[in-house]
Structure formats: C-alpha cells, structure tokens
Amino acid sequence: MASHRKSRPSGTRAAGIRTPALATAALTSVALFSQTAEAAPSADGKPSLEEVEKKVDALYRQAESATENYNAAKERTGKQRKQVDTLLDDVAERTDRLNKAREELGSFAAAQYRTGTEAPDTATFLLADTPQDYFDQTQLMSRLTSRQKDAVDDYVTQQSATMKKRQEAARSLETLTETQDDLKTAKTTVQTKLASARELLSQLTAAEKARLAAIEKQQEEAAARKAAELAKQQAAAADQKASSSSSSSTSSGSSSGSGSSSAYATKAAKAIAFARAQIGKPYVWGATGPGSYDCSGLSQAAWKAAGVSLPRTTYDQVNAGTTVSLADARPGDLVFFYDDVSHVGIYIGNGMMIHAPKPGAYVREESIYYGGESIIHSVVRPA
C-alpha cells in the first residue's frame, strides 16, 4: 500500500482463506454497528458515526493504494534517471570523439589549403550537411590518402553513433518526465485522501470518538478470537504432520525436506526479529526506514535483514515467492490484503502479524483478521 498505472496483480487467493465463518463475521459486524452507531444521518445532515467510520476506512485504503502507486513510480523514476545519466555520459564521450575526428579532418583541410591542393573539395566536405554524400563521389575518394580515408570513415561512424545515442537519450528523458508526472499524481492523491480522512475525524465530538474507539476495540477482540482459532487449527495440523513424519522416518530412515524447512525458519526468524524491533515506529507513506515505514517498506526491510531481496511494492512482492494456503502459513510468510493487493504484513504465527497499518498508526503486532477474513488476499513464502 502502479503506471502509466501498473495493473493490479490478478493472482489467485490462497486456498482456505474464504470460509463459511465469513457470513458469521459479517452478521456480527452488522449487529455491532447497529447497537453502537447511528443508523442514519442526523436531522442536521451530519453523517452518522457508521458512515464516518466507513468513509475514513475507505479513504485510508485509497491512500494506501495510492502509496503503492507512488512507491512504484518512485522506483521507476530512480531507474530511469540512472539510465538517462548513463546515456548522457555516453553521448558526451561520443561527442568528444566526434570532435576529435572533426579536428583531424580539419588538419587535413588546413594542410591542403597551405599547399594549394584540393582545397575546394575539402572545404566542400567540411561544409556539407551529409559528408558521406560528398565522399560517395568517386573522383574525391580516389584523391584521398589511406590515412585521410580512415579519418573520414571514423568521422562518419562517430557522427552516426552519436546521433543515435542522442535520440535514445531524448526518448529516455521523455519517459522519465512521464514517470515523474505519475509520481506527482500519486503523491497528490495520497495527500488528498489523508486530508479528507483527517477532516472527517476532526468533525467528531468527544463522545463520538469514544464510541468509535469502543467499536474498534470490539473489532480487535473479535479479530484476536479468529487468530486464536487459526492458531489451534495450525497447531493440530502441525502435530498430525509431525506424527506422520515420525512414522515415515522410522520406516524409511529418511528426513528429506527438513533441511530446506530449517533454512527458511532461520531466515524467517531474522526477518521477524527485525520487524519486531520496529514496533512503535510511525507509519509514513513512502517510507522505507529506519525511522518510519509504510507496509511494503517494512516487509522489504525485514527480509533484507534476513539476506533476502524483495521488490519495493506490494504489487511485486506478492509475486516474489511461493503462494501457500492460510492454513499452511508459517512465521515469516507475507500476508497480503485486499483485491488490489495494497497492504502486506509479516506473519509471526498464531494468526498474528507485524505490520505498518495506516497513516496515524504505528508498526504493531496484530491479528491478520484485523479487517475481517474477507480482505485477506493471499499468503506468500518469500524464500
């Protein structure tokens, strides 16, 4: 939480994410709101608490999505700027070689002028728009010495190559300008959405803010219960797998697969330790640390600490590994959220994750069901 806007990933959701429990969760949420929030706008036209909460959540979601677009555009801008700089350096070097070739031809012209021989031909060549057209004339070619012919060939070659590089640099500069425009657009979108959310929240009374906090607390408690359920299911599955592996190992004397599993666990532990050390640092859109992070900036930095390089955005991180089911999620896996894959957290086991949630919040440990089961998109094992 893409370019000309990068298309959203269309990867399939991890198996086991959607369950009948979704209906129960939805009914619980509706009941919760009906009991604690105003059902309709007040007589003065002020939006209900429920409407405010939904609007704010939607604005934060849109801001997070725009942040990932910003991250993608910023990354492209950096790469394109390096490419342009390299091309401009190449053009400068080629121009220098072209000037040297021109100087050598000039020395021939000066010598011919001093001796009074072939001055008109050389002068005509130097003034010609297309030197090769002039040298195609056989009568001049026949009068050139071998050294002069080499100088002419070198000049023509350098001139052509320099022109091509200049055109390539011009195209790259145009692309860079377009990407910078995308960057500005994404930045403006983020700032606008966040300003709108702050404006809505600022209009709440103290009582409304207290009620909203109570609603959020009840949602957190419900999410924690869901996480505990998942933890029990995963623990039971792990016990069953361990028992099965033990029986299989006893009969075959083999322990295949344990090596790679252990290697992943070691890397994952380093990534989680890094993420845990960032708890309490603020969410800042576009940030990659060390003082603040956005969601994908945190996941990228955490796995970098484990020696694994991840792409910058959620749109790319979701494809940087192996998709597994939610039931098979292991500590260190990345949990992605929403259909547009605009948010990510680092799974730490027992249905919990560490993530940078949203503007105004801090890096924290939280249930992966913090926004309901329906928003979980997929789980990816990055190493």
C-alpha positions as CSV (number, residue, x, y, z in Angstrom):
1,M,0.0,0.0,0.0
2,A,1.4,1.4,-10.1
3,S,2.0,3.4,-14.1
4,H,1.4,4.5,-16.5
5,R,-0.6,3.0,-13.9
6,K,0.6,-0.5,-13.2
7,S,-2.1,-3.1,-13.4
8,R,-3.0,-4.8,-10.2
9,P,-1.9,-8.4,-9.7
10,S,-4.6,-10.9,-10.6
11,G,-3.1,-13.8,-8.6
12,T,-5.5,-16.3,-7.1
13,R,-6.3,-16.1,-3.5
14,A,-4.7,-18.6,-1.3
15,A,-6.7,-21.7,-0.6
16,G,-8.5,-21.8,2.7
17,I,-9.0,-18.1,3.1
18,R,-12.6,-17.8,2.5
19,T,-14.8,-19.9,4.8
20,P,-18.4,-20.0,6.0
21,A,-17.2,-18.1,9.0
22,L,-17.2,-15.0,6.8
23,A,-21.0,-14.9,7.0
24,T,-21.0,-15.1,10.8
25,A,-18.3,-12.3,10.9
26,A,-20.4,-10.1,8.7
27,L,-23.5,-10.6,10.7
28,T,-21.6,-9.9,13.9
29,S,-20.2,-6.7,12.4
30,V,-23.7,-5.5,11.3
31,A,-25.1,-6.2,14.8
32,L,-22.2,-4.4,16.4
33,F,-22.7,-1.3,14.3
34,S,-26.5,-1.3,14.8
35,Q,-26.0,-1.4,18.5
36,T,-23.3,1.3,18.8
37,A,-23.6,3.7,15.8
38,E,-26.3,5.9,14.5
39,A,-28.2,4.2,11.7
40,A,-28.9,7.3,9.7
41,P,-27.7,10.8,9.3
42,S,-28.9,13.2,11.9
43,A,-31.6,15.8,11.3
44,D,-28.9,18.5,10.6
45,G,-27.5,16.3,7.7
46,K,-24.4,15.3,9.7
47,P,-23.2,11.8,8.7
48,S,-23.7,9.0,11.2
49,L,-20.8,7.5,13.1
50,E,-21.1,4.4,11.0
51,E,-20.8,6.4,7.8
52,V,-17.9,8.4,9.1
53,E,-16.1,5.2,10.0
54,K,-16.7,3.6,6.6
55,K,-15.6,6.8,4.8
56,V,-12.4,7.1,6.8
57,D,-11.6,3.4,6.3
58,A,-12.2,3.8,2.6
59,L,-10.0,6.9,2.4
60,Y,-7.2,5.2,4.3
61,R,-7.5,2.3,1.9
62,Q,-7.4,4.5,-1.1
63,A,-4.4,6.4,0.3
64,E,-2.6,3.1,0.9
65,S,-3.3,2.0,-2.7
66,A,-2.1,5.4,-4.0
67,T,1.0,5.0,-1.8
68,E,1.9,1.8,-3.6
69,N,1.4,3.6,-6.9
70,Y,3.8,6.3,-5.6
71,N,6.3,3.7,-4.5
72,A,6.2,2.1,-7.9
73,A,6.6,5.4,-9.8
74,K,9.4,6.5,-7.5
75,E,11.3,3.2,-8.1
76,R,10.8,3.6,-11.9
77,T,12.0,7.2,-11.7
78,G,15.2,6.2,-9.9
79,K,16.0,3.5,-12.5
80,Q,15.1,5.7,-15.5
81,R,17.2,8.6,-14.1
82,K,20.2,6.3,-13.9
83,Q,19.6,5.2,-17.4
84,V,19.4,8.7,-18.7
85,D,22.5,9.7,-16.8
86,T,24.4,6.8,-18.4
87,L,23.1,7.7,-21.8
88,L,24.1,11.4,-21.4
89,D,27.6,10.4,-20.3
90,D,27.8,8.1,-23.4
91,V,26.7,11.0,-25.6
92,A,29.3,13.3,-24.1
93,E,32.1,10.7,-24.7
94,R,30.9,10.1,-28.3
95,T,30.6,13.9,-28.9
96,D,34.2,14.2,-27.7
97,R,35.4,11.5,-30.1
98,L,33.4,13.1,-32.9
99,N,35.0,16.5,-32.3
100,K,38.5,14.8,-32.4
101,A,37.6,13.2,-35.7
102,R,36.4,16.6,-37.0
103,E,39.7,18.2,-35.8
104,E,41.7,15.6,-37.7
105,L,39.8,16.3,-40.9
106,G,40.3,19.9,-40.3
107,S,44.0,19.4,-40.1
108,F,43.9,17.8,-43.5
109,A,41.9,20.7,-44.9
110,A,44.4,23.2,-43.5
111,A,47.3,21.3,-44.9
112,Q,45.6,21.2,-48.3
113,Y,44.9,24.9,-48.1
114,R,48.5,25.7,-47.4
115,T,49.8,23.6,-50.3
116,G,47.0,24.9,-52.5
117,T,45.9,21.4,-53.4
118,E,42.3,20.1,-53.2
119,A,41.2,22.9,-51.0
120,P,37.8,23.3,-52.7
121,D,37.0,19.6,-52.2
122,T,37.9,19.5,-48.6
123,A,36.1,22.8,-47.8
124,T,33.0,21.5,-49.5
125,F,33.2,18.3,-47.4
126,L,33.5,20.1,-44.2
127,L,30.6,22.3,-45.0
128,A,28.4,19.5,-46.3
129,D,25.2,18.6,-44.3
130,T,25.9,14.9,-45.1
131,P,29.6,14.2,-45.5
132,Q,29.0,10.7,-46.8
133,D,27.0,12.0,-49.7
134,Y,30.0,14.0,-50.8
135,F,32.5,11.2,-50.4
136,D,30.4,8.9,-52.4
137,Q,31.8,10.8,-55.4
138,T,34.5,8.6,-56.8
139,Q,36.7,11.4,-58.0
140,L,37.2,12.7,-54.4
141,M,37.6,9.2,-52.9
142,S,40.4,8.5,-55.4
143,R,42.3,11.5,-54.2
144,L,42.2,10.6,-50.5
145,T,45.3,9.0,-48.9
146,S,44.8,5.9,-46.8
147,R,45.1,7.9,-43.6
148,Q,42.6,10.5,-44.8
149,K,40.1,7.8,-45.8
150,D,40.4,6.2,-42.3
151,A,39.7,9.6,-40.7
152,V,36.7,10.2,-42.9
153,D,35.3,6.7,-42.1
154,D,35.8,7.3,-38.4
155,Y,34.1,10.7,-38.6
156,V,31.1,9.3,-40.4
157,T,30.8,6.4,-37.9
158,Q,31.1,8.6,-34.9
159,Q,28.6,11.1,-36.3
160,S,26.0,8.3,-36.9
161,A,26.5,6.6,-33.5
162,T,26.4,9.9,-31.6
163,M,23.1,10.9,-33.4
164,K,21.5,7.5,-32.4
165,K,22.6,7.9,-28.8
166,R,21.2,11.5,-28.6
167,Q,17.9,10.2,-29.9
168,E,17.9,7.4,-27.4
169,A,18.7,9.9,-24.6
170,A,15.8,12.2,-25.7
171,R,13.3,9.3,-25.6
172,S,14.5,8.3,-22.2
173,L,14.2,11.8,-20.9
174,E,10.6,11.9,-22.2
175,T,9.8,8.6,-20.4
176,L,11.4,10.0,-17.3
177,T,9.2,13.1,-17.5
178,E,6.1,11.0,-17.8
179,T,7.0,8.9,-14.8
180,Q,7.7,12.0,-12.8
181,D,4.2,13.1,-13.6
182,D,2.9,9.8,-12.4
183,L,4.9,10.3,-9.2
184,K,3.4,13.8,-8.6
185,T,-0.1,12.5,-9.3
186,A,0.2,9.6,-6.8
187,K,1.6,11.9,-4.2
188,T,-1.2,14.4,-4.7
189,T,-3.8,11.5,-4.4
190,V,-2.3,10.3,-1.2
191,Q,-2.2,13.8,0.4
192,T,-5.8,14.5,-0.7
193,K,-7.2,11.2,0.7
194,L,-5.4,11.7,4.0
195,A,-6.5,15.3,4.3
196,S,-10.1,14.2,3.7
197,A,-9.9,11.5,6.4
198,R,-8.4,13.9,8.9
199,E,-11.2,16.4,8.1
200,L,-13.9,13.8,8.8
201,L,-12.3,12.7,12.1
202,S,-11.9,16.3,13.2
203,Q,-15.6,16.8,13.0
204,L,-16.4,14.0,15.5
205,T,-17.4,15.0,19.0
206,A,-15.5,13.7,22.0
207,A,-18.4,11.3,22.7
208,E,-18.4,10.0,19.1
209,K,-14.7,9.5,19.2
210,A,-15.1,7.4,22.4
211,R,-17.8,5.3,20.8
212,L,-15.7,4.8,17.7
213,A,-12.8,3.7,19.8
214,A,-15.1,1.2,21.6
215,I,-16.2,-0.2,18.2
216,E,-12.6,-0.6,17.1
217,K,-11.7,-2.3,20.4
218,Q,-14.6,-4.8,19.9
219,Q,-13.4,-5.4,16.4
220,E,-9.9,-6.1,17.6
221,E,-11.2,-8.6,20.2
222,A,-13.2,-10.4,17.5
223,A,-10.1,-10.5,15.3
224,A,-8.0,-11.9,18.2
225,R,-10.5,-14.7,18.7
226,K,-10.3,-15.6,15.0
227,A,-6.5,-15.6,15.3
228,A,-6.7,-17.9,18.2
229,E,-8.9,-20.3,16.3
230,L,-6.4,-20.4,13.4
231,A,-3.6,-21.0,15.9
232,K,-5.4,-24.0,17.2
233,Q,-6.0,-25.4,13.7
234,Q,-2.4,-24.9,12.7
235,A,-1.1,-26.5,15.9
236,A,-3.3,-29.5,15.4
237,A,-2.2,-29.8,11.8
238,A,1.5,-29.5,12.9
239,D,1.0,-32.3,15.5
240,Q,-0.6,-34.5,12.9
241,K,2.2,-33.8,10.4
242,A,4.9,-34.4,13.0
243,S,3.3,-37.7,14.0
244,S,3.1,-38.8,10.3
245,S,6.7,-37.7,9.6
246,S,7.9,-39.6,12.6
247,S,6.2,-42.8,11.5
248,S,7.5,-42.4,7.9
249,S,11.0,-41.6,9.2
250,T,11.1,-44.7,11.4
251,S,10.1,-46.9,8.5
252,S,12.4,-45.3,5.8
253,G,15.1,-43.7,7.8
254,S,14.7,-40.5,5.7
255,S,14.3,-36.9,6.8
256,S,14.0,-35.3,3.3
257,G,12.7,-31.7,3.3
258,S,13.8,-30.9,6.8
259,G,16.9,-29.1,5.6
260,S,15.1,-26.5,3.5
261,S,12.4,-26.1,6.1
262,S,15.1,-25.3,8.7
263,A,16.9,-22.9,6.4
264,Y,13.7,-21.0,5.9
265,A,12.9,-20.9,9.6
266,T,16.3,-19.4,10.3
267,K,15.8,-16.6,7.7
268,A,12.3,-16.0,8.8
269,A,13.4,-15.7,12.4
270,K,15.8,-12.9,11.4
271,A,13.1,-11.1,9.4
272,I,10.7,-11.3,12.3
273,A,13.3,-10.1,14.8
274,F,13.9,-7.1,12.6
275,A,10.2,-6.3,12.3
276,R,9.6,-6.7,16.0
277,A,12.4,-4.2,16.7
278,Q,10.5,-1.6,14.6
279,I,7.3,-1.9,16.7
280,G,6.2,1.6,17.8
281,K,7.7,3.4,14.8
282,P,5.2,5.5,12.8
283,Y,3.6,4.6,9.6
284,V,4.6,7.2,6.9
285,W,3.6,6.7,3.3
286,G,6.5,6.0,1.0
287,A,8.9,5.4,3.9
288,T,11.4,2.5,4.0
289,G,13.0,3.2,7.4
290,P,14.9,3.4,9.6
291,G,12.7,5.9,11.5
292,S,9.4,5.1,9.8
293,Y,7.8,2.7,7.3
294,D,4.9,2.0,5.1
295,C,3.6,-1.5,4.9
296,S,5.7,-2.8,1.9
297,G,8.7,-0.7,3.1
298,L,8.6,-2.7,6.4
299,S,8.3,-6.1,4.8
300,Q,11.1,-5.3,2.3
301,A,13.4,-4.1,5.1
302,A,12.7,-7.1,7.4
303,W,13.5,-9.7,4.8
304,K,16.6,-7.7,3.7
305,A,17.8,-8.1,7.2
306,A,17.5,-11.9,6.6
307,G,19.5,-11.6,3.4
308,V,16.6,-11.8,1.0
309,S,15.9,-9.0,-1.5
310,L,12.3,-8.2,-2.1
311,P,10.8,-5.7,-4.6
312,R,9.6,-2.4,-3.3
313,T,5.8,-2.6,-3.8
314,T,3.1,-5.0,-2.6
315,Y,2.2,-5.4,-6.3
316,D,5.6,-7.0,-6.9
317,Q,6.2,-8.6,-3.5
318,V,3.1,-10.8,-4.0
319,N,4.8,-12.5,-6.9
320,A,8.2,-12.8,-5.2
321,G,7.8,-16.2,-3.7
322,T,5.5,-19.3,-3.4
323,T,1.8,-18.9,-2.6
324,V,0.7,-21.1,0.2
325,S,-2.7,-21.6,1.9
326,L,-3.6,-19.7,5.0
327,A,-3.8,-22.9,6.9
328,D,-0.1,-23.6,5.9
329,A,1.1,-20.1,6.8
330,R,4.4,-20.2,8.7
331,P,6.2,-17.4,10.6
332,G,8.0,-15.1,8.1
333,D,5.4,-15.5,5.4
334,L,3.9,-12.4,3.9
335,V,0.1,-11.9,4.2
336,F,-1.4,-9.7,1.5
337,F,-4.7,-7.9,1.8
338,Y,-7.5,-6.6,-0.5
339,D,-8.3,-7.4,-4.1
340,D,-5.8,-4.8,-5.3
341,V,-3.0,-6.2,-3.0
342,S,-2.4,-2.8,-1.5
343,H,-1.4,-4.0,2.0
344,V,1.0,-6.5,3.5
345,G,2.0,-7.8,6.9
346,I,4.7,-10.3,8.2
347,Y,3.1,-13.4,9.7
348,I,4.6,-14.3,13.1
349,G,2.5,-17.4,13.9
350,N,-0.7,-18.0,15.9
351,G,-2.8,-15.9,13.5
352,M,-0.8,-12.8,14.2
353,M,1.4,-10.5,12.2
354,I,3.6,-7.4,12.4
355,H,2.7,-4.6,10.0
356,A,2.6,-0.9,9.5
357,P,-1.2,-0.4,9.4
358,K,-2.1,3.0,8.2
359,P,-1.4,6.8,8.5
360,G,-1.6,7.9,12.1
361,A,-0.8,4.5,13.4
362,Y,2.4,2.8,14.4
363,V,4.1,-0.5,13.5
364,R,2.4,-3.1,15.7
365,E,1.6,-6.7,16.2
366,E,-2.0,-7.5,15.3
367,S,-4.3,-10.3,14.2
368,I,-4.4,-11.0,10.5
369,Y,-8.1,-10.7,10.8
370,Y,-7.9,-7.0,11.8
371,G,-10.2,-6.0,9.0
372,G,-12.1,-9.3,8.7
373,E,-11.4,-12.5,6.9
374,S,-12.7,-11.3,3.6
375,I,-9.9,-8.8,3.0
376,I,-7.1,-11.5,3.1
377,H,-5.9,-11.9,-0.4
378,S,-3.1,-14.4,-0.2
379,V,-0.1,-15.7,1.7
380,V,3.4,-15.8,0.1
381,R,6.6,-17.5,1.2
382,P,9.4,-15.2,0.0
383,A,12.4,-17.5,0.5
